[in-house]
Amino acid sequence: MSNVTALEAQHVLQTYKRQPVVFVRGEGSRLFDENGRAYLDFISGIGVCVLGHAHPGLAAVIAEQSKTLIHTSNLYYHPLQGQLAAKLAKMSGLQRAFFCNSGTEAVEACLKFARRYWYSKGIKNRTQYVALEHGFSGRSMGALSVTANANYRAPFEPLIPGVTFIAPDDIKGLEAAVTERTAAVIAEPIQGEGGVRPLSPEFAAAIARVTKATGTLLIADEIQCGLGRTGRPFHFQSFGWTPDLITVGKAIGSGIPIGAALVAEYVAKEIFAGDHGTTYGGNLLSTRAALYVLDELDRLAPQIKAMGALFEQKLAALQSQHQVISGVKGAGLMQGLHLSVDALPVIEASLKAGLLVNRTAEKVVRMLPPLTVTAAEIEEATRILDGALRSVSATEARATEGAEGFDGSVEVKA
């Protein structure tokens, strides 16, 4: 551990606050540290490793493709991009795909495509965006411009101008914000980094109504909640949305970097050769991995739905036992325990007990287990969470008692 951290301290840019553990191996829903200790992984690389770790089928196709052809660039055709685009079109209802390397790049592409759409139609002043408070779309300059967190944004301003943020329950604010100058509204059906916050059906319906009435493009940001995690191919389908653009990332490669911007045909007709590009995007290795992942998720769909329902049930039972849990929010295998206190002690206690979860929005324990998770693993995770919550509650109770006199009154010092 000391050698790893010392080397990083010398040579790696210090942009991450890492947990004090070094992982060297994985198997299924488990990660193993350098000392051989096993941890149950319920964050799965922030929603990436949907097939778990060291999945033998995925490893086999990656190895096979690496021995055949990894990369040619987008100067030439290869047989896999079309196959993957067709599969995503069937899943999403959007005819075309632009392949890139990450969810953030998918957001960048969609922001550009939205502007290009209006420019091609001769409406050159329709350049603004509406995004949601608590939303997170990435850390590149464009994606950061539609990310609400001021702490992320302030050091890098000025960002892209003309972005309006509204609360994700403010229908009147939405109606006022979307104007004849708005190119697109971007929204996560379930906000992930912002604290696992599902949009309400009423607000989701308002987004659909307002964008349709004004002709504004709708970008559904499905990077974290999409590709089966909530029991549907995409979570926007639970709202009945018909988005014009969809961002895809994280899960699609189960660890192999790949993202995609999905584009409706009428938008695609306004985008032309040279408008966007990427060197690595959609190469043979990444598209081969993604094809395998999506086939596996199709096969696992009934199990994913069943495990999602079980997870929701177990977390509801956990809430009934712990007053510190103010709410359980999410859908399927994307869940957040909203606490009345800082979540960090729960994250740390869980890590010590062998469970990986993470803290977001300060008071939320976020959980994104692999989509291959079993009932026994869900039972194990909730049991560890129960112990972590009890230990934190006990610590807080002792701290409270220490601040009081023997009669229970608060001690006041002169």
Buried (B, 14 or more C-beta within 10 A) or exposed (E): EEEEEEEEEEEEEEEEEEEEBEBEEBEBBBBBBEEEEBBBBBBBBBBBBBBBBBBEEBEEBBEEBEEEEBEEEBEEEBEBBEEBBEBBBEBBBBBBBBBBBBBBBBBBBBBBBBBBBBBBEEBEEBBBBBBBBBBBBBEBEBBBBBBBBEEBBEEEEEBBEEBBBBEBBBBEBBBEBBEEEBBBBBBBBBBBBBBBBBBEEEBBBBBBEBBEEBBBBBBBBBBBBBBBBBBBBBBBBBBEBBBBBBBBBBBBBBBBBBBBBBBBEEBBEBBEEEBBEBEBBBBBBBBBBBBBBBEBBEEBBEBBBEBBEBBBEBBEEBBEEBEBBBEBBBBBBBBBBBBEBEBBBBBBBBBEBBBBBBBBBEBBBBBBBBBBBBEEBBEBBBBBBBBBBBBBBEEEEEEEEEEEEEEEEEEEEE
